[in-house]
Amino acid sequence: MDAQGRGRADDIDPADQWVLNPSTGEYELRLTPSAPQSGVPRPRRGSPAEAAGGRRARSAPGRESPAAAGTGVPGPRRRRGTPEEPPPGRRRTRTKPKKSRAKKILLWTGGTMAFVLVGVSAAAYAYLKHLEGNVSTTDVGSAGKKGFSKDEAFNILIIGTDKRTGSGNEGYGDTGSVGHADTNILLHVSKDRTNATALSIPRDLIVDVPDCTTKDSDGTETVIPGTQNVRFNTSLGQDGRNAGCTMLTVKEATGITPDHFMMADFNAVKTLTTAVDGVEVCLAKDVDDDDSHLKLSKGKHTIQGETALAFLRTRHSFGNSGDLDRIKVQQQFLGSLMRKMSSSDTLTSPTKLVKLAEAATKALTVDTGIGKVSTLKDVALELKEVPPKNISFTTVPVVDNPAETVKATVVVDPTRAQPVFDLIRDDVSFTAVKQKAKKEKAAVTARLKGTRSSAADIRVNIYNGGAESGSAQETLNWLQNDEGVTKSSQLGNADETLSKTTLEYSPDQADQARKLADLMGLSASAMKPGKSETNSQGLPAIVLTLGKDFKGAGVSMTTPTTAPSTVEKSTADKTVCAS
């Protein structure tokens, strides 16, 4: 039904206000005309178009046609790449193209609108403000970023709590739970949006929870003392800790810094799965679990609401009845949910999109850095860029806690875990992806090609730009005593903090820079052609700034390009049957 003639704007169903924009492929809220209007602007009275028999003007509103300043009707315009018109006397037959499904949807949704309208209606604005009111936020202070950037890699900590909200959840979780971090996934999205990694963190992982600061609604801040050798799930809820404390615990345990968090409880699982009309799961065997009350036969099922929650809570019917096997099942479920949310069945249905927007904004608690609906939309659109086949699920590599006789908890396996942490921190995909910007990549790689000077000829000034205290002096000692770089100086802290180590040099010092990169195991991306500075003797010197990624003097800093073969992983595009 067309928007015209519906009556007042606030009587309009929000679902019907979403129109597919063919330029972006996204649904957008559109302005509803206050009175019946044609979808195409009428030509001005006396215009060349009206004078030529009432033909519609070709130029968009507010823009002058290139031929408007001429003396009559504009001539035919050719689009780039289209064939020339045939000479006079020859006619070309045209076949009417078959409407694609997307175009049919556009016609059905947009009616006769031929131009994208500017602005949003009162109903649309009110609806966005309504969604804004759904979102719950937590101020995590310095534990998270203040805003969201579309041009950077980002890490979002997804937390599922065992707190009960809503009706029907009495049979789950610990009675009276303050809301511990029961399910934890650190989602890393690459800078070029070609891939993402979802790293599950076991709730029973033994960690050190650092001191953290919480902020009350009145602005009062409270410092909560840290605890050592405790379960990861106590980083939330225990002693009044908020999600910022959990974010700091992730950084402490993995070396990876979460930028933001999203948190959901039991009721959120039910509302989100219902909003998308269910999620398909697969079972390798019949399941009848007394604890979670899940009862499903072998094979594929579409589950939602209470059944979906029971599926995610089930532990004793899968694998070795432990939390690590339940994590695998949860990863399979999330992969299926991602496929469902990105399917054409969901994305081409305004009604489903509105249901999903309502459910998501009501179900989630997020940090203030992404607390606006417009920012959450930006996050969703960036995630949408990543193909499901390049979304990897993996778990922190662990071993049984050696301090326990009866094994109930786990600890990080440093040998297997560190490469996983390094890959995520260095923005390396766990899947083989087609990298973007190949020309730029080739130009960067070329920086390492060419002659090398001798170590004795290298003149370098060393700064600490984010590495551990003392790293610059340690590097100076190593270069002078072990590598023969005697013309090196240590000049203290840099003016800014860097996440990655850099080597800046002028063109005539490229041979020195390449030699130093070899000695330190620096990649081509660390080399920054630019300007040099003078050393203590007044001679030009290249500038080495040690970033947060610095691992120690003499430790190679070359980033691996693939995940180790020992890392267990799955991808979001594959259906795996839970066993």
FENGIRA-V783196 format. One record per residue. N is the residue number from 1. RES is the residue in three letters. PHI is phi in whole degrees, 0 to 359 (NA if undefined). OMEGA is omega in radians with two decimals (* if undefined). BURIAL is + if it has 24 or more other ideal C-beta (glycine too) atoms within 12 Angstrom, else -. Layout:
# FENGIRA-V783196
[[N;RES;PHI;OMEGA;BURIAL] [N;RES;PHI;OMEGA;BURIAL]]
This chain:
# FENGIRA-V783196
[[1;MET;NA;-3.13;-] [2;ASP;294;3.14;-] [3;ALA;292;-3.11;+] [4;GLN;291;3.12;-] [5;GLY;88;3.14;-] [6;ARG;275;-3.07;-] [7;GLY;99;-3.05;-] [8;ARG;291;-3.11;-] [9;ALA;297;-3.07;+] [10;ASP;281;3.03;-] [11;ASP;269;-3.04;-] [12;ILE;278;3.06;+] [13;ASP;295;-3.12;-] [14;PRO;304;-3.11;+] [15;ALA;298;-3.10;+] [16;ASP;280;3.13;+] [17;GLN;272;-3.11;+] [18;TRP;267;-3.08;+] [19;VAL;237;-3.14;+] [20;LEU;288;3.07;+] [21;ASN;269;-3.07;-] [22;PRO;295;-3.13;-] [23;SER;285;-3.07;-] [24;THR;250;-3.07;-] [25;GLY;77;-3.11;-] [26;GLU;249;3.00;-] [27;TYR;280;-3.13;+] [28;GLU;227;3.07;+] [29;LEU;284;-3.03;+] [30;ARG;243;3.11;+] [31;LEU;289;3.07;+] [32;THR;267;-3.14;+] [33;PRO;298;-3.13;-] [34;SER;283;3.09;-] [35;ALA;220;-3.13;-] [36;PRO;305;3.14;-] [37;GLN;223;3.01;-] [38;SER;287;3.11;-] [39;GLY;288;-3.11;-] [40;VAL;241;3.14;-] [41;PRO;300;3.11;-] [42;ARG;278;3.11;-] [43;PRO;292;3.10;+] [44;ARG;294;3.13;-] [45;ARG;298;3.12;-] [46;GLY;86;-3.12;-] [47;SER;283;3.12;+] [48;PRO;302;-3.11;+] [49;ALA;293;-3.14;+] [50;GLU;290;-3.13;-] [51;ALA;293;-3.11;-] [52;ALA;268;3.03;-] [53;GLY;93;3.04;-] [54;GLY;82;3.12;-] [55;ARG;295;-3.12;-] [56;ARG;287;3.10;-] [57;ALA;295;-3.10;+] [58;ARG;271;-3.07;+] [59;SER;273;3.14;-] [60;ALA;289;3.14;-] [61;PRO;303;3.08;-] [62;GLY;84;3.14;-] [63;ARG;236;-3.12;-] [64;GLU;274;3.09;-] [65;SER;293;3.14;+] [66;PRO;305;-3.11;-] [67;ALA;265;-3.05;-] [68;ALA;297;-3.12;-] [69;ALA;276;-3.12;-] [70;GLY;276;-3.00;-] [71;THR;248;-3.13;-] [72;GLY;180;-3.09;-] [73;VAL;289;-3.13;-] [74;PRO;296;3.12;-] [75;GLY;285;-3.13;-] [76;PRO;296;-3.14;-] [77;ARG;254;3.09;-] [78;ARG;263;2.98;-] [79;ARG;276;-3.13;-] [80;ARG;300;3.10;-] [81;GLY;92;3.13;-] [82;THR;271;-3.09;-] [83;PRO;289;3.08;-] [84;GLU;296;3.03;-] [85;GLU;292;3.13;-] [86;PRO;292;3.14;-] [87;PRO;298;3.13;-] [88;PRO;304;3.12;-] [89;GLY;97;3.11;-] [90;ARG;248;-3.12;-] [91;ARG;248;3.11;-] [92;ARG;248;3.13;-] [93;THR;278;3.14;-] [94;ARG;241;3.08;-] [95;THR;263;-3.12;-] [96;LYS;286;-3.10;-] [97;PRO;293;3.12;-] [98;LYS;285;-3.12;-] [99;LYS;294;3.06;-] [100;SER;286;3.13;-] [101;ARG;298;-3.14;-] [102;ALA;297;-3.13;-] [103;LYS;291;3.09;-] [104;LYS;297;3.12;-] [105;ILE;296;3.13;+] [106;LEU;299;-3.13;+] [107;LEU;295;-3.13;-] [108;TRP;293;-3.07;-] [109;THR;280;-3.01;+] [110;GLY;267;-3.11;+] [111;GLY;62;-3.08;+] [112;THR;265;-3.09;-] [113;MET;293;3.14;+] [114;ALA;258;3.13;-] [115;PHE;236;3.07;+] [116;VAL;290;-3.09;-] [117;LEU;280;-3.07;+] [118;VAL;264;3.09;-] [119;GLY;88;3.10;-] [120;VAL;232;-3.11;+] [121;SER;283;3.10;+] [122;ALA;299;3.14;-] [123;ALA;294;-3.13;+] [124;ALA;295;3.14;+] [125;TYR;298;3.14;-] [126;ALA;296;-3.13;-] [127;TYR;291;3.09;+] [128;LEU;298;3.11;+] [129;LYS;295;3.09;-] [130;HIS;296;3.10;-] [131;LEU;298;3.12;+] [132;GLU;303;-3.14;-] [133;GLY;289;3.12;-] [134;ASN;285;-2.96;+] [135;VAL;284;3.03;+] [136;SER;263;-3.10;+] [137;THR;232;3.05;+] [138;THR;229;3.08;+] [139;ASP;276;-3.10;+] [140;VAL;262;3.09;+] [141;GLY;61;-3.08;+] [142;SER;284;3.12;-] [143;ALA;290;-3.13;+] [144;GLY;228;3.11;+] [145;LYS;280;-3.11;+] [146;LYS;281;-3.13;-] [147;GLY;209;-3.10;-] [148;PHE;242;3.13;+] [149;SER;248;3.12;-] [150;LYS;279;-3.02;-] [151;ASP;255;-3.10;-] [152;GLU;230;2.93;-] [153;ALA;294;3.12;+] [154;PHE;216;3.14;+] [155;ASN;239;3.09;+] [156;ILE;242;3.08;+] [157;LEU;272;3.13;+] [158;ILE;261;-3.05;+] [159;ILE;241;2.99;+] [160;GLY;250;-3.08;+] [161;THR;264;3.07;+] [162;ASP;264;3.12;+] [163;LYS;278;-3.11;+] [164;ARG;264;2.97;+] [165;THR;226;3.14;+] [166;GLY;79;-3.10;-] [167;SER;274;3.07;-] [168;GLY;87;-3.10;-] [169;ASN;252;-3.06;+] [170;GLU;294;-3.07;-] [171;GLY;273;-3.06;-] [172;TYR;241;2.99;+] [173;GLY;72;-3.14;+] [174;ASP;277;3.14;-] [175;THR;300;3.12;-] [176;GLY;72;-3.12;-] [177;SER;298;3.10;+] [178;VAL;280;3.14;-] [179;GLY;100;3.12;+] [180;HIS;279;3.13;+] [181;ALA;279;-3.01;+] [182;ASP;280;3.09;+] [183;THR;235;-3.03;+] [184;ASN;222;3.13;+] [185;ILE;227;3.05;+] [186;LEU;266;-3.10;+] [187;LEU;264;3.08;+] [188;HIS;255;3.11;+] [189;VAL;246;-3.03;+] [190;SER;294;-3.12;+] [191;LYS;299;-3.11;+] [192;ASP;271;3.08;+] [193;ARG;62;3.08;+] [194;THR;275;-3.05;+] [195;ASN;203;3.08;+] [196;ALA;210;3.11;+] [197;THR;232;3.09;+] [198;ALA;252;-3.08;+] [199;LEU;260;3.11;+] [200;SER;278;3.13;+] [201;ILE;244;-3.09;+] [202;PRO;301;-3.14;+] [203;ARG;293;-3.10;+] [204;ASP;265;3.08;+] [205;LEU;287;3.12;+] [206;ILE;279;-3.07;+] [207;VAL;219;2.93;+] [208;ASP;258;3.08;+] [209;VAL;270;-3.09;+] [210;PRO;284;3.00;+] [211;ASP;302;3.10;-] [212;CYS;215;-3.10;+] [213;THR;248;3.06;+] [214;THR;251;-3.12;+] [215;LYS;234;3.10;+] [216;ASP;280;-3.11;-] [217;SER;296;3.13;-] [218;ASP;273;3.11;-] [219;GLY;93;3.14;-] [220;THR;292;-3.14;-] [221;GLU;255;3.13;-] [222;THR;230;3.09;-] [223;VAL;268;-3.14;-] [224;ILE;260;-3.10;+] [225;PRO;298;3.12;-] [226;GLY;283;3.09;-] [227;THR;227;-3.08;-] [228;GLN;249;3.08;-] [229;ASN;52;3.12;-] [230;VAL;232;3.10;+] [231;ARG;295;3.13;+] [232;PHE;301;-3.05;+] [233;ASN;296;3.11;+] [234;THR;282;3.10;+] [235;SER;289;3.10;+] [236;LEU;232;3.06;+] [237;GLY;87;-3.11;+] [238;GLN;298;3.11;+] [239;ASP;59;3.11;-] [240;GLY;86;-3.12;-] [241;ARG;290;3.06;+] [242;ASN;252;-3.07;+] [243;ALA;296;3.07;+] [244;GLY;298;3.08;+] [245;CYS;295;3.11;+] [246;THR;292;3.09;+] [247;MET;299;3.12;+] [248;LEU;294;3.11;+] [249;THR;292;3.07;+] [250;VAL;299;3.13;+] [251;LYS;298;3.14;+] [252;GLU;296;-3.04;+] [253;ALA;276;-3.01;+] [254;THR;241;-3.03;+] [255;GLY;82;3.12;+] [256;ILE;259;-3.09;+] [257;THR;264;3.02;+] [258;PRO;291;3.10;+] [259;ASP;269;-3.08;+] [260;HIS;213;3.04;+] [261;PHE;222;2.96;+] [262;MET;228;-3.06;+] [263;MET;231;3.13;+] [264;ALA;223;3.09;+] [265;ASP;247;-3.09;+] [266;PHE;304;-3.06;+] [267;ASN;295;3.14;+] [268;ALA;297;3.13;+] [269;VAL;301;-3.10;+] [270;LYS;292;-3.09;+] [271;THR;288;-3.12;+] [272;LEU;292;-3.13;+] [273;THR;291;3.09;+] [274;THR;290;-3.12;+] [275;ALA;297;3.14;+] [276;VAL;261;3.13;+] [277;ASP;60;3.00;+] [278;GLY;98;3.14;+] [279;VAL;236;-3.11;+] [280;GLU;278;3.06;+] [281;VAL;233;-3.12;+] [282;CYS;228;3.12;+] [283;LEU;243;3.12;+] [284;ALA;277;-3.13;-] [285;LYS;203;3.04;-] [286;ASP;294;3.12;-] [287;VAL;232;3.05;+] [288;ASP;220;-2.98;-] [289;ASP;260;-3.10;+] [290;ASP;290;-3.07;-] [291;ASP;282;-3.11;-] [292;SER;268;-3.11;+] [293;HIS;68;3.07;-] [294;LEU;276;3.10;+] [295;LYS;224;-3.14;-] [296;LEU;220;3.11;+] [297;SER;275;3.10;-] [298;LYS;300;3.11;-] [299;GLY;118;-3.07;-] [300;LYS;264;3.12;-] [301;HIS;218;2.98;+] [302;THR;256;-3.01;-] [303;ILE;240;3.10;+] [304;GLN;205;3.05;+] [305;GLY;59;-3.08;+] [306;GLU;300;-3.13;+] [307;THR;292;3.11;+] [308;ALA;296;3.11;+] [309;LEU;296;3.12;+] [310;ALA;298;3.13;+] [311;PHE;299;-3.11;+] [312;LEU;288;-3.13;+] [313;ARG;274;-3.06;+] [314;THR;293;3.14;+] [315;ARG;233;-2.99;+] [316;HIS;285;-3.12;-] [317;SER;262;-3.09;+] [318;PHE;240;3.03;+] [319;GLY;55;-3.13;-] [320;ASN;264;3.10;-] [321;SER;65;-3.12;-] [322;GLY;248;-3.08;+] [323;ASP;292;-3.12;+] [324;LEU;295;3.10;+] [325;ASP;285;3.07;+] [326;ARG;295;3.10;+] [327;ILE;300;3.13;+] [328;LYS;299;3.12;+] [329;VAL;294;3.11;+] [330;GLN;296;3.10;+] [331;GLN;295;3.11;+] [332;GLN;296;3.13;+] [333;PHE;296;-3.13;+] [334;LEU;296;3.07;+] [335;GLY;300;3.12;+] [336;SER;293;3.11;+] [337;LEU;297;3.10;+] [338;MET;297;3.12;+] [339;ARG;296;-3.11;+] [340;LYS;292;-3.10;+] [341;MET;291;-3.13;+] [342;SER;263;-3.12;+] [343;SER;285;3.12;-] [344;SER;296;3.14;-] [345;ASP;298;3.12;-] [346;THR;272;-3.02;+] [347;LEU;289;-3.14;+] [348;THR;261;3.12;+] [349;SER;246;3.10;+] [350;PRO;303;-3.13;+] [351;THR;297;3.13;-] [352;LYS;293;3.14;+] [353;LEU;296;3.12;+] [354;VAL;292;3.09;+] [355;LYS;301;-3.13;+] [356;LEU;293;3.12;+] [357;ALA;298;3.11;+] [358;GLU;298;-3.08;+] [359;ALA;295;-3.08;+] [360;ALA;294;-3.09;+] [361;THR;290;3.11;+] [362;LYS;281;-2.99;+] [363;ALA;276;-2.96;+] [364;LEU;258;2.89;+] [365;THR;247;-3.08;+] [366;VAL;229;3.07;+] [367;ASP;284;-3.08;+] [368;THR;296;3.13;+] [369;GLY;295;3.11;+] [370;ILE;234;-2.99;+] [371;GLY;282;3.11;+] [372;LYS;269;-3.14;+] [373;VAL;300;3.13;+] [374;SER;297;3.12;-] [375;THR;287;3.08;+] [376;LEU;299;3.07;+] [377;LYS;296;3.12;+] [378;ASP;299;3.11;-] [379;VAL;299;-3.13;+] [380;ALA;298;-3.14;+] [381;LEU;293;3.08;-] [382;GLU;292;3.10;+] [383;LEU;296;-3.12;+] [384;LYS;296;-3.14;+] [385;GLU;291;-3.05;+] [386;VAL;276;3.10;+] [387;PRO;295;3.13;+] [388;PRO;305;-3.13;+] [389;LYS;292;-3.14;+] [390;ASN;251;3.00;+] [391;ILE;261;-3.07;+] [392;SER;261;3.02;+] [393;PHE;249;3.06;+] [394;THR;211;-3.09;+] [395;THR;232;3.08;+] [396;VAL;306;3.11;+] [397;PRO;297;-3.06;+] [398;VAL;225;2.99;+] [399;VAL;226;3.10;-] [400;ASP;299;-3.14;-] [401;ASN;294;-3.09;-] [402;PRO;294;-3.12;-] [403;ALA;278;-3.07;-] [404;GLU;252;3.01;-] [405;THR;278;3.02;-] [406;VAL;268;-3.00;-] [407;LYS;286;3.14;-] [408;ALA;233;-3.11;-] [409;THR;231;-3.13;+] [410;VAL;228;3.06;+] [411;VAL;230;3.14;+] [412;VAL;296;3.00;+] [413;ASP;272;-3.00;-] [414;PRO;299;-3.10;-] [415;THR;296;-3.10;-] [416;ARG;270;-3.03;+] [417;ALA;281;-3.04;+] [418;GLN;301;3.08;+] [419;PRO;301;3.12;+] [420;VAL;294;3.12;+] [421;PHE;299;-3.12;+] [422;ASP;296;-3.13;+] [423;LEU;299;-3.13;+] [424;ILE;292;-3.13;+] [425;ARG;296;-3.12;+] [426;ASP;269;3.05;+] [427;ASP;63;3.11;+] [428;VAL;254;-3.09;+] [429;SER;287;3.04;+] [430;PHE;271;3.10;+] [431;THR;235;3.08;+] [432;ALA;283;-3.10;-] [433;VAL;239;3.06;+] [434;LYS;276;-3.06;-] [435;GLN;290;3.09;+] [436;LYS;274;3.04;-] [437;ALA;55;-3.10;-] [438;LYS;296;-3.13;-] [439;LYS;297;3.13;-] [440;GLU;295;3.14;-] [441;LYS;297;3.13;-] [442;ALA;295;3.14;-] [443;ALA;294;3.12;-] [444;VAL;292;3.14;-] [445;THR;301;-3.10;-] [446;ALA;295;-3.13;-] [447;ARG;295;3.14;+] [448;LEU;271;-3.11;+] [449;LYS;268;3.13;-] [450;GLY;137;-3.08;-] [451;THR;287;3.08;-] [452;ARG;240;3.03;-] [453;SER;279;3.00;+] [454;SER;280;3.13;-] [455;ALA;300;-3.10;+] [456;ALA;292;-3.11;-] [457;ASP;269;-3.12;+] [458;ILE;285;3.00;+] [459;ARG;249;-3.04;+] [460;VAL;219;2.98;+] [461;ASN;257;-3.04;+] [462;ILE;250;3.10;+] [463;TYR;234;3.02;+] [464;ASN;261;-3.11;+] [465;GLY;248;3.13;+] [466;GLY;142;3.09;+] [467;ALA;284;3.12;+] [468;GLU;299;-3.14;-] [469;SER;303;-3.14;-] [470;GLY;93;-3.08;-] [471;SER;294;-3.13;+] [472;ALA;296;3.12;+] [473;GLN;292;3.11;+] [474;GLU;299;3.14;+] [475;THR;292;3.10;+] [476;LEU;301;-3.14;+] [477;ASN;299;-3.12;-] [478;TRP;294;-3.12;+] [479;LEU;296;-3.09;+] [480;GLN;286;-3.01;+] [481;ASN;273;-3.05;-] [482;ASP;255;-3.02;-] [483;GLU;246;3.07;+] [484;GLY;76;3.09;-] [485;VAL;270;-3.01;+] [486;THR;281;-3.12;-] [487;LYS;266;-3.10;+] [488;SER;243;-3.12;+] [489;SER;225;3.10;+] [490;GLN;250;-2.99;+] [491;LEU;245;3.03;+] [492;GLY;84;-3.05;-] [493;ASN;274;3.08;-] [494;ALA;285;-3.14;+] [495;ASP;286;-3.13;-] [496;GLU;223;3.12;-] [497;THR;269;-3.12;-] [498;LEU;243;3.07;+] [499;SER;283;-3.11;+] [500;LYS;233;3.11;+] [501;THR;291;-3.13;+] [502;THR;231;3.11;+] [503;LEU;227;-3.07;+] [504;GLU;257;-3.04;+] [505;TYR;206;3.05;+] [506;SER;273;-3.07;-] [507;PRO;305;-3.10;-] [508;ASP;282;3.10;-] [509;GLN;247;-3.09;+] [510;ALA;300;-3.12;+] [511;ASP;293;3.07;+] [512;GLN;293;-3.13;+] [513;ALA;297;3.14;+] [514;ARG;295;3.12;+] [515;LYS;294;3.13;+] [516;LEU;295;3.10;+] [517;ALA;298;3.09;+] [518;ASP;298;-3.10;+] [519;LEU;297;-3.05;+] [520;MET;265;-3.10;+] [521;GLY;71;3.13;+] [522;LEU;275;3.09;+] [523;SER;278;-3.14;+] [524;ALA;298;-3.11;+] [525;SER;292;3.11;+] [526;ALA;283;-3.09;+] [527;MET;275;-3.06;+] [528;LYS;238;3.07;+] [529;PRO;301;-3.11;+] [530;GLY;182;-3.12;-] [531;LYS;244;3.04;-] [532;SER;264;3.02;+] [533;GLU;226;-3.11;+] [534;THR;269;3.07;-] [535;ASN;267;-3.06;+] [536;SER;295;3.10;-] [537;GLN;267;-3.14;-] [538;GLY;80;3.13;-] [539;LEU;260;-3.14;-] [540;PRO;295;-3.13;+] [541;ALA;223;3.04;+] [542;ILE;285;-3.03;+] [543;VAL;243;3.09;+] [544;LEU;255;3.12;+] [545;THR;246;-3.10;+] [546;LEU;279;-3.13;+] [547;GLY;267;-3.14;+] [548;LYS;296;-3.11;+] [549;ASP;278;-3.11;+] [550;PHE;295;-3.03;+] [551;LYS;256;-3.13;+] [552;GLY;133;-3.13;-] [553;ALA;298;3.12;+] [554;GLY;87;3.12;-] [555;VAL;267;-3.09;-] [556;SER;301;-3.13;-] [557;MET;252;3.10;+] [558;THR;292;-3.11;-] [559;THR;281;3.07;+] [560;PRO;296;-3.10;+] [561;THR;259;3.13;-] [562;THR;221;3.11;-] [563;ALA;284;3.09;+] [564;PRO;301;-3.11;-] [565;SER;294;-3.12;-] [566;THR;280;-3.11;-] [567;VAL;282;3.07;+] [568;GLU;280;-3.13;+] [569;LYS;206;3.01;+] [570;SER;222;-3.14;+] [571;THR;235;-3.00;+] [572;ALA;290;-3.10;+] [573;ASP;273;-3.06;-] [574;LYS;257;3.04;-] [575;THR;268;3.13;-] [576;VAL;240;-3.13;+] [577;CYS;274;-3.12;+] [578;ALA;292;-3.14;+] [579;SER;231;*;-]]
